[in-house]
Amino acid sequence: MSRAPEPVDAAAERAARPLDRLRVLAKQDVVVAPGLRHIEAYTLEGLLTYLWHGDAAAPRMVLCCGGAMGGLLGPANGLYHHLGATLAAQGTGTIRVGYRRPNDVASCVLDVLGAADLAHRHGARRFVVVGHSFGGAVAIGAAAALRAVAAGVVTLATQSVACEPVALLGDVPLLLLHGDRDELLPLAASEAVLAAAQGRGTLERLTGAGHLLVEAADAVRARLLDWIPDAFARMEASADA
């Protein structure tokens, strides 16, 4: 039996780029400090916030995803701000994403893809996606959609629910960090995600760390500031080979 033609509007929406699909009604874009822009986009589904560190034309871009309640600081005593400020000095951009509808995976993934689309329009060509807790599922979903240009994905104390797209990452590098004293999500959640990735990834146990990874803040910062530039460099070397 033949299928009825898809409505033109629905077909157009499916084909639209992520930033267009957000249906932004109005936006404000303010430089709040040297190297830091605060973007607010008013959409039909809520307020979307992007905090953008570094050169807007940077070819390397890190996308940071908050937890189920949203947020822009990340775990480990403001990890996302620290990453943004530090990486900007190295020529790598960072966008921290404040979701329109926290705790809605599909909506939050689109928010992150909108950030990637915005950065791409300015010059970004390679992406690393980082997500904490619920944001681990968002980061994995976004990285799976971006896999042709994804240099890596990092999860921090991730949930296992809605992380099935990890199987689509292929050879995109995957790093999972999880505290063994997590009071909300057990280490087994990251183990389940690694199993779903068929072992293609690295799981690192953070001794004594809880869900916000405060106890391992220095170690987490140092690990990501080493791992992220290396992931970009490996992707670039592979492209040049």
Backbone as CSV, one residue per row, in Angstrom:
resi,resn,N_x,N_y,N_z,CA_x,CA_y,CA_z,C_x,C_y,C_z
1,MET,0.854,-1.189,0.000,0.000,0.000,0.000,0.887,1.234,0.000
2,SER,0.612,2.176,-0.854,1.430,3.375,-0.954,1.152,4.308,0.219
3,ARG,2.166,5.061,0.609,2.047,6.007,1.702,1.647,7.368,1.149
4,ALA,0.782,8.059,1.894,0.364,9.394,1.485,1.563,10.331,1.521
5,PRO,1.632,11.291,0.621,2.750,12.242,0.611,2.876,12.951,1.954
6,GLU,4.095,13.158,2.387,4.334,13.866,3.638,3.985,15.333,3.450
7,PRO,3.310,15.928,4.435,2.998,17.354,4.324,4.259,18.164,4.077
8,VAL,4.126,19.167,3.237,5.289,19.970,2.866,5.953,20.581,4.093
9,ASP,5.147,21.100,5.023,5.718,21.746,6.205,6.513,20.755,7.036
10,ALA,6.012,19.534,7.197,6.716,18.521,7.976,8.007,18.122,7.294
11,ALA,7.964,17.968,5.981,9.168,17.604,5.237,10.216,18.698,5.341
12,ALA,9.786,19.942,5.261,10.717,21.062,5.355,11.351,21.127,6.731
13,GLU,10.547,20.857,7.773,11.083,20.908,9.127,12.132,19.818,9.336
14,ARG,11.885,18.635,8.791,12.833,17.533,8.935,14.143,17.845,8.216
15,ALA,14.056,18.593,7.120,15.242,18.902,6.330,15.990,20.128,6.844
16,ALA,15.341,20.934,7.689,15.936,22.185,8.154,17.145,21.919,9.041
17,ARG,18.047,22.867,9.046,19.204,22.769,9.933,18.754,22.970,11.371
18,PRO,19.514,22.431,12.355,19.087,22.489,13.757,18.734,23.889,14.239
19,LEU,19.542,24.874,13.881,19.278,26.229,14.352,17.938,26.736,13.825
20,ASP,17.590,26.353,12.604,16.300,26.764,12.037,15.144,26.037,12.722
21,ARG,15.372,24.793,13.107,14.312,24.001,13.745,13.963,24.513,15.138
22,LEU,14.828,25.294,15.736,14.550,25.844,17.065,13.476,26.930,17.026
23,ARG,13.195,27.458,15.850,12.131,28.453,15.667,12.315,29.636,16.625
24,VAL,13.449,30.279,16.483,13.773,31.416,17.335,12.932,32.628,16.932
25,LEU,12.251,33.200,17.906,11.411,34.369,17.656,12.212,35.662,17.766
26,ALA,13.155,35.677,18.687,14.000,36.854,18.884,15.213,36.415,19.692
27,LYS,16.281,37.208,19.621,17.463,36.837,20.409,18.226,38.076,20.840
28,GLN,19.005,37.907,21.907,19.930,38.925,22.371,21.319,38.310,22.420
29,ASP,22.313,39.057,22.001,23.695,38.581,21.937,24.573,39.684,22.511
30,VAL,25.127,39.434,23.714,25.860,40.478,24.428,27.240,39.949,24.823
31,VAL,28.271,40.751,24.580,29.607,40.432,25.070,29.663,40.866,26.535
32,VAL,29.738,39.898,27.447,29.693,40.208,28.875,31.092,40.344,29.485
33,ALA,32.082,39.838,28.777,33.480,39.952,29.207,34.340,39.633,27.991
34,PRO,35.593,40.048,27.986,36.447,39.706,26.847,36.463,38.198,26.606
35,GLY,36.101,37.807,25.392,36.099,36.393,25.048,34.902,35.608,25.543
36,LEU,33.855,36.286,26.017,32.665,35.579,26.509,31.405,36.299,26.054
37,ARG,30.593,35.585,25.264,29.316,36.107,24.780,28.170,35.387,25.477
38,HIS,27.123,36.135,25.781,25.906,35.582,26.382,24.791,35.751,25.358
39,ILE,24.282,34.628,24.858,23.238,34.637,23.839,21.956,34.084,24.447
40,GLU,20.874,34.822,24.335,19.561,34.344,24.748,18.652,34.303,23.529
41,ALA,18.072,33.139,23.280,17.161,32.961,22.148,15.770,32.626,22.688
42,TYR,14.812,33.421,22.295,13.436,33.216,22.738,12.728,32.354,21.701
43,THR,12.300,31.167,22.117,11.664,30.228,21.206,10.257,29.894,21.695
44,LEU,9.506,29.210,20.853,8.147,28.814,21.228,8.139,27.769,22.331
45,GLU,9.294,27.157,22.596,9.370,26.115,23.619,10.218,26.547,24.813
46,GLY,10.484,27.834,24.942,11.210,28.299,26.104,12.457,29.088,25.744
47,LEU,13.135,29.559,26.789,14.333,30.367,26.631,15.553,29.463,26.492
48,LEU,16.328,29.689,25.452,17.555,28.940,25.195,18.737,29.869,25.423
49,THR,19.703,29.411,26.232,20.862,30.236,26.561,22.145,29.560,26.089
50,TYR,22.999,30.329,25.451,24.332,29.877,25.080,25.353,30.831,25.697
51,LEU,26.309,30.307,26.431,27.471,31.075,26.872,28.645,30.612,26.025
52,TRP,29.189,31.529,25.239,30.175,31.184,24.212,31.523,31.787,24.574
53,HIS,32.474,30.917,24.861,33.841,31.329,25.180,34.721,31.280,23.934
54,GLY,35.607,32.247,23.804,36.639,32.184,22.780,36.257,32.831,21.473
55,ASP,37.124,32.644,20.493,36.959,33.204,19.153,35.782,32.532,18.458
56,ALA,34.844,33.320,17.982,33.660,32.763,17.317,34.028,31.972,16.071
57,ALA,35.182,32.258,15.477,35.596,31.572,14.252,36.516,30.384,14.524
58,ALA,36.665,29.992,15.778,37.562,28.883,16.109,37.103,27.596,15.428
59,PRO,37.995,26.867,14.753,37.595,25.617,14.083,37.325,24.472,15.047
60,ARG,37.875,24.565,16.267,37.616,23.555,17.295,36.575,24.100,18.268
61,MET,35.556,23.295,18.561,34.501,23.758,19.452,34.088,22.659,20.426
62,VAL,34.005,23.007,21.716,33.523,22.117,22.763,32.106,22.538,23.124
63,LEU,31.211,21.570,23.233,29.814,21.817,23.586,29.546,21.175,24.947
64,CYS,29.064,21.964,25.919,28.895,21.486,27.283,27.418,21.372,27.650
65,CYS,27.044,20.200,28.160,25.643,19.875,28.439,25.431,19.688,29.941
66,GLY,24.426,20.363,30.490,24.111,20.257,31.907,23.268,19.041,32.233
67,GLY,22.825,18.966,33.481,22.053,17.825,33.955,20.561,17.980,33.746
68,ALA,19.792,17.174,34.473,18.338,17.124,34.273,17.640,18.408,34.668
69,MET,18.258,19.199,35.539,17.675,20.471,35.935,18.269,21.647,35.173
70,GLY,19.103,21.330,34.180,19.735,22.386,33.403,21.014,22.858,34.082
71,GLY,21.315,24.125,33.924,22.519,24.684,34.532,23.631,24.858,33.518
72,LEU,24.517,25.801,33.826,25.579,26.179,32.890,26.988,26.008,33.465
73,LEU,27.087,25.747,34.763,28.401,25.639,35.383,29.022,24.260,35.234
74,GLY,28.185,23.220,35.182,28.717,21.871,35.141,29.142,21.405,36.522
75,PRO,29.635,20.156,36.635,30.063,19.613,37.924,31.465,20.102,38.280
76,ALA,32.035,19.499,39.324,33.443,19.710,39.684,33.785,21.191,39.860
77,ASN,32.941,21.868,40.648,33.202,23.280,40.988,33.311,24.182,39.763
78,GLY,32.283,24.148,38.925,32.257,25.046,37.766,33.165,24.612,36.642
79,LEU,33.199,23.306,36.398,34.078,22.748,35.366,33.891,23.427,34.014
80,TYR,32.649,23.667,33.598,32.409,24.169,32.249,32.963,25.587,32.064
81,HIS,32.841,26.409,33.092,33.424,27.750,32.985,34.945,27.646,32.906
82,HIS,35.516,26.785,33.723,36.971,26.613,33.727,37.461,26.125,32.368
83,LEU,36.765,25.138,31.803,37.147,24.641,30.475,37.061,25.757,29.443
84,GLY,35.953,26.487,29.464,35.752,27.535,28.473,36.845,28.580,28.515
85,ALA,37.169,29.057,29.735,38.176,30.100,29.873,39.562,29.589,29.494
86,THR,39.885,28.363,29.911,41.222,27.823,29.654,41.416,27.469,28.185
87,LEU,40.423,26.806,27.589,40.549,26.404,26.188,40.540,27.609,25.252
88,ALA,39.831,28.665,25.626,39.797,29.860,24.778,41.205,30.415,24.581
89,ALA,42.019,30.342,25.628,43.389,30.836,25.532,44.244,29.975,24.610
90,GLN,43.765,28.767,24.311,44.475,27.850,23.416,43.898,27.864,22.006
91,GLY,42.904,28.740,21.768,42.308,28.841,20.440,41.136,27.924,20.200
92,THR,40.628,27.285,21.255,39.472,26.396,21.146,38.252,27.071,21.755
93,GLY,37.145,27.067,21.042,35.916,27.661,21.543,35.129,26.689,22.405
94,THR,34.262,27.222,23.237,33.369,26.415,24.073,32.015,27.092,24.128
95,ILE,30.949,26.304,23.957,29.595,26.820,24.159,28.926,26.013,25.265
96,ARG,28.512,26.711,26.321,27.735,26.084,27.398,26.251,26.277,27.070
97,VAL,25.503,25.193,27.127,24.116,25.207,26.663,23.142,25.195,27.839
98,GLY,22.273,26.213,27.887,21.175,26.259,28.851,19.904,25.846,28.141
99,TYR,19.405,24.653,28.451,18.298,24.045,27.711,17.001,24.852,27.773
100,ARG,16.197,24.687,26.717,14.828,25.213,26.725,13.949,24.401,27.660
101,ARG,14.091,23.082,27.600,13.223,22.182,28.373,14.104,21.115,29.023
102,PRO,14.707,21.427,30.174,15.547,20.441,30.854,14.796,19.131,31.093
103,ASN,15.542,18.045,31.060,15.027,16.696,31.315,14.226,16.124,30.153
104,ASP,14.253,16.773,28.995,13.646,16.248,27.780,14.802,15.986,26.806
105,VAL,15.166,14.710,26.663,16.385,14.381,25.927,16.353,14.907,24.493
106,ALA,15.280,14.624,23.768,15.218,15.022,22.356,15.330,16.535,22.202
107,SER,14.613,17.266,23.054,14.658,18.725,22.997,16.054,19.245,23.329
108,CYS,16.684,18.656,24.341,18.011,19.111,24.757,19.071,18.787,23.710
109,VAL,18.943,17.628,23.065,19.866,17.298,21.979,19.761,18.327,20.869
110,LEU,18.547,18.733,20.531,18.364,19.747,19.494,18.991,21.072,19.925
111,ASP,18.891,21.415,21.201,19.526,22.639,21.695,21.037,22.595,21.459
112,VAL,21.639,21.441,21.738,23.090,21.292,21.559,23.441,21.308,20.072
113,LEU,22.638,20.655,19.272,22.887,20.676,17.828,22.705,22.081,17.263
114,GLY,21.799,22.855,17.863,21.656,24.249,17.458,22.924,25.038,17.746
115,ALA,23.557,24.761,18.887,24.828,25.404,19.218,25.902,25.015,18.218
116,ALA,25.936,23.735,17.848,26.914,23.265,16.862,26.684,23.934,15.512
117,ASP,25.420,24.050,15.133,25.073,24.689,13.859,25.489,26.152,13.869
118,LEU,25.214,26.846,14.963,25.596,28.257,15.082,27.113,28.405,14.979
119,ALA,27.836,27.538,15.693,29.299,27.602,15.648,29.829,27.270,14.258
120,HIS,29.195,26.303,13.589,29.620,25.923,12.238,29.456,27.091,11.269
121,ARG,28.400,27.847,11.423,28.171,28.998,10.552,29.242,30.073,10.739
122,HIS,29.903,30.032,11.896,30.973,30.993,12.167,32.356,30.436,11.854
123,GLY,32.465,29.120,11.636,33.769,28.564,11.283,34.173,27.286,11.981
124,ALA,33.405,26.812,12.946,33.748,25.569,13.639,33.623,24.379,12.689
125,ARG,34.569,23.468,12.783,34.578,22.301,11.891,34.726,20.980,12.636
126,ARG,35.127,21.029,13.898,35.291,19.805,14.678,34.737,20.051,16.080
127,PHE,34.125,19.021,16.666,33.415,19.196,17.931,33.750,18.092,18.931
128,VAL,33.856,18.485,20.192,33.851,17.548,21.324,32.642,17.915,22.171
129,VAL,31.857,16.917,22.562,30.651,17.157,23.361,30.858,16.561,24.753
130,VAL,30.558,17.357,25.781,30.750,16.956,27.172,29.413,17.059,27.897
131,GLY,29.049,16.023,28.674,27.779,16.065,29.384,27.845,15.444,30.755
132,HIS,27.176,16.063,31.723,27.134,15.568,33.101,25.769,14.989,33.436
133,SER,25.757,13.808,34.059,24.537,13.184,34.560,23.544,12.938,33.412
134,PHE,22.333,13.497,33.499,21.395,13.456,32.369,22.051,13.967,31.093
135,GLY,22.925,14.945,31.238,23.613,15.515,30.081,24.527,14.535,29.377
136,GLY,24.865,13.428,30.039,25.638,12.400,29.348,24.854,11.816,28.188
137,ALA,23.560,11.574,28.411,22.702,11.076,27.334,22.559,12.112,26.231
138,VAL,22.460,13.390,26.623,22.362,14.468,25.639,23.647,14.550,24.816
139,ALA,24.790,14.474,25.493,26.076,14.552,24.796,26.241,13.401,23.813
140,ILE,25.860,12.209,24.234,25.971,11.043,23.353,25.049,11.192,22.153
141,GLY,23.806,11.626,22.388,22.873,11.819,21.282,23.358,12.862,20.296
142,ALA,23.894,13.967,20.820,24.401,15.018,19.939,25.634,14.549,19.179
143,ALA,26.540,13.851,19.865,27.752,13.367,19.201,27.425,12.340,18.125
144,ALA,26.406,11.508,18.368,25.996,10.541,17.351,25.481,11.248,16.107
145,ALA,24.726,12.351,16.306,24.228,13.121,15.165,25.356,13.848,14.449
146,LEU,26.402,14.213,15.190,27.525,14.980,14.636,28.706,14.091,14.267
147,ARG,28.516,12.772,14.271,29.667,11.865,14.277,30.670,12.106,13.146
148,ALA,30.255,12.623,12.006,31.210,12.879,10.925,32.178,13.993,11.288
149,VAL,31.779,14.864,12.209,32.635,15.989,12.609,32.914,15.954,14.111
150,ALA,32.586,14.840,14.765,32.794,14.711,16.207,34.180,14.165,16.481
151,ALA,34.968,14.932,17.223,36.309,14.482,17.602,36.282,13.648,18.872
152,GLY,35.195,13.745,19.647,35.102,12.960,20.867,33.884,13.329,21.675
153,VAL,33.564,12.471,22.652,32.462,12.723,23.568,32.900,12.292,24.962
154,VAL,32.574,13.132,25.947,32.934,12.870,27.342,31.651,12.847,28.171
155,THR,31.491,11.800,28.982,30.382,11.779,29.932,30.938,11.828,31.344
156,LEU,30.225,12.531,32.212,30.635,12.725,33.597,29.498,12.262,34.491
157,ALA,29.710,11.162,35.223,28.667,10.614,36.094,27.350,10.447,35.332
158,THR,27.439,9.842,34.156,26.269,9.765,33.277,25.200,8.799,33.779
159,GLN,23.974,9.069,33.388,22.920,8.079,33.481,23.090,7.098,32.334
160,SER,22.416,5.954,32.439,22.440,4.997,31.331,21.191,5.110,30.468
161,VAL,20.109,5.640,31.031,18.860,5.792,30.291,19.065,6.740,29.112
162,ALA,18.525,6.380,27.957,18.559,7.196,26.734,19.958,7.340,26.150
163,CYS,20.874,6.459,26.547,22.230,6.497,25.987,22.417,5.490,24.852
164,GLU,21.342,4.906,24.357,21.449,3.908,23.287,22.179,4.405,22.040
165,PRO,22.084,5.710,21.686,22.819,6.171,20.499,24.329,5.996,20.597
166,VAL,24.838,5.597,21.771,26.275,5.363,21.893,26.738,4.295,20.908
167,ALA,25.827,3.405,20.531,26.173,2.348,19.574,26.421,2.907,18.178
168,LEU,25.975,4.152,17.933,26.137,4.778,16.622,27.417,5.602,16.507
169,LEU,28.164,5.711,17.604,29.349,6.565,17.591,30.471,6.008,16.729
170,GLY,30.473,4.694,16.528,31.540,4.099,15.731,32.888,4.323,16.376
171,ASP,33.815,4.927,15.647,35.160,5.130,16.179,35.360,6.510,16.807
172,VAL,34.273,7.230,17.074,34.386,8.498,17.787,34.881,8.210,19.207
173,PRO,35.997,8.806,19.639,36.526,8.527,20.981,35.510,8.855,22.071
174,LEU,35.434,7.956,23.065,34.476,8.085,24.159,35.217,7.962,25.485
175,LEU,35.062,8.951,26.349,35.644,8.923,27.684,34.526,9.052,28.704
176,LEU,34.479,8.120,29.651,33.475,8.139,30.713,34.187,8.270,32.054
177,LEU,33.852,9.313,32.829,34.386,9.507,34.170,33.243,9.360,35.170
178,HIS,33.477,8.596,36.237,32.385,8.343,37.194,32.975,8.109,38.579
179,GLY,32.412,8.765,39.587,32.848,8.578,40.958,32.311,7.292,41.552
180,ASP,33.100,6.652,42.383,32.640,5.400,42.994,31.830,5.642,44.265
181,ARG,31.619,6.921,44.625,30.750,7.268,45.758,29.545,8.079,45.281
182,ASP,29.165,7.907,44.028,28.038,8.649,43.454,26.760,8.284,44.199
183,GLU,26.125,9.282,44.804,24.929,9.044,45.600,23.647,9.038,44.774
184,LEU,23.710,9.406,43.496,22.525,9.441,42.638,22.561,8.391,41.531
185,LEU,23.675,8.276,40.868,23.813,7.319,39.767,25.043,6.454,40.028
186,PRO,24.871,5.143,40.146,26.015,4.285,40.468,26.993,4.184,39.307
187,LEU,28.201,3.783,39.637,29.231,3.550,38.627,28.736,2.580,37.560
188,ALA,27.827,1.699,37.939,27.285,0.716,36.998,26.587,1.377,35.815
189,ALA,26.104,2.619,35.987,25.452,3.305,34.869,26.452,3.551,33.744
190,SER,27.647,4.029,34.091,28.677,4.232,33.066,29.156,2.898,32.502
191,GLU,29.197,1.876,33.334,29.585,0.548,32.853,28.582,0.041,31.819
192,ALA,27.288,0.319,32.048,26.260,-0.090,31.095,26.402,0.653,29.777
193,VAL,26.751,1.939,29.840,26.937,2.718,28.619,28.137,2.187,27.842
194,LEU,29.208,1.870,28.544,30.392,1.318,27.885,30.070,-0.018,27.232
195,ALA,29.251,-0.835,27.891,28.844,-2.118,27.307,28.013,-1.897,26.052
196,ALA,27.124,-0.890,26.088,26.307,-0.582,24.908,27.171,-0.079,23.760
197,ALA,28.319,0.507,24.096,29.266,0.960,23.067,30.161,-0.184,22.603
198,GLN,29.862,-1.387,23.100,30.627,-2.599,22.757,32.102,-2.439,23.123
199,GLY,32.324,-1.754,24.250,33.674,-1.614,24.761,34.521,-0.573,24.069
200,ARG,33.956,0.134,23.094,34.729,1.160,22.382,34.682,2.453,23.195
201,GLY,35.597,2.583,24.118,35.646,3.750,24.975,36.510,3.458,26.182
202,THR,36.669,4.476,27.022,37.483,4.349,28.224,36.677,4.827,29.423
203,LEU,36.528,3.948,30.413,35.837,4.285,31.652,36.877,4.454,32.753
204,GLU,36.867,5.624,33.403,37.807,5.901,34.484,37.038,6.132,35.781
205,ARG,37.392,5.352,36.765,36.746,5.402,38.083,37.437,6.464,38.931
206,LEU,36.647,7.356,39.522,37.181,8.428,40.363,36.940,8.064,41.825
207,THR,37.980,7.648,42.490,37.879,7.152,43.854,37.426,8.244,44.819
208,GLY,36.363,7.942,45.544,35.866,8.846,46.575,35.006,9.987,46.079
209,ALA,34.723,10.041,44.802,33.963,11.167,44.239,32.472,10.887,44.207
210,GLY,31.682,11.887,44.558,30.234,11.806,44.486,29.712,12.266,43.135
211,HIS,28.406,12.516,43.061,27.776,12.798,41.769,28.274,14.088,41.136
212,LEU,28.559,15.096,41.946,29.035,16.366,41.392,30.550,16.388,41.202
213,LEU,31.209,15.295,41.551,32.655,15.132,41.287,33.502,16.195,41.967
214,VAL,32.968,16.812,43.013,33.699,17.871,43.714,35.006,17.338,44.290
215,GLU,34.959,16.121,44.814,36.136,15.536,45.453,37.273,15.282,44.460
216,ALA,36.925,15.193,43.184,37.934,14.924,42.150,38.032,16.081,41.162
217,ALA,37.646,17.283,41.604,37.554,18.418,40.683,38.870,18.693,39.968
218,ASP,39.955,18.728,40.692,41.243,19.038,40.069,41.634,17.967,39.059
219,ALA,41.395,16.704,39.419,41.740,15.597,38.525,40.882,15.617,37.265
220,VAL,39.594,15.940,37.419,38.693,15.989,36.262,39.108,17.118,35.319
221,ARG,39.398,18.272,35.872,39.823,19.408,35.039,41.096,19.063,34.270
222,ALA,42.070,18.510,34.983,43.338,18.172,34.336,43.146,17.117,33.263
223,ARG,42.304,16.123,33.547,42.083,15.047,32.565,41.446,15.587,31.299
224,LEU,40.435,16.427,31.431,39.754,16.934,30.243,40.617,17.932,29.473
225,LEU,41.413,18.711,30.181,42.282,19.661,29.491,43.428,18.959,28.770
226,ASP,43.659,17.723,29.091,44.620,16.893,28.355,43.911,16.132,27.231
227,TRP,42.751,15.549,27.560,42.060,14.648,26.631,41.433,15.402,25.458
228,ILE,40.817,16.538,25.714,40.102,17.260,24.655,41.033,17.738,23.547
229,PRO,42.125,18.448,23.863,43.032,18.852,22.773,43.613,17.653,22.023
230,ASP,43.872,16.557,22.752,44.407,15.367,22.095,43.390,14.769,21.132
231,ALA,42.106,14.778,21.522,41.066,14.256,20.636,40.970,15.065,19.353
232,PHE,41.037,16.381,19.477,41.027,17.225,18.284,42.253,16.943,17.402
233,ALA,43.424,16.835,18.035,44.653,16.627,17.283,44.622,15.297,16.537
234,ARG,44.076,14.268,17.182,44.007,12.964,16.517,43.057,12.998,15.317
235,MET,41.947,13.705,15.434,41.025,13.816,14.305,41.663,14.574,13.165
236,GLU,42.376,15.629,13.477,43.034,16.432,12.442,44.154,15.635,11.762
237,ALA,44.892,14.855,12.537,45.955,14.031,11.965,45.378,12.972,11.058
238,SER,44.236,12.409,11.447,43.588,11.393,10.624,43.096,11.987,9.308
239,ALA,42.590,13.229,9.369,42.096,13.895,8.163,43.240,14.204,7.206
240,ASP,44.424,14.483,7.761,45.580,14.843,6.926,46.299,13.630,6.354
241,ALA,46.016,12.452,6.945,46.737,11.239,6.521,46.328,10.791,5.129
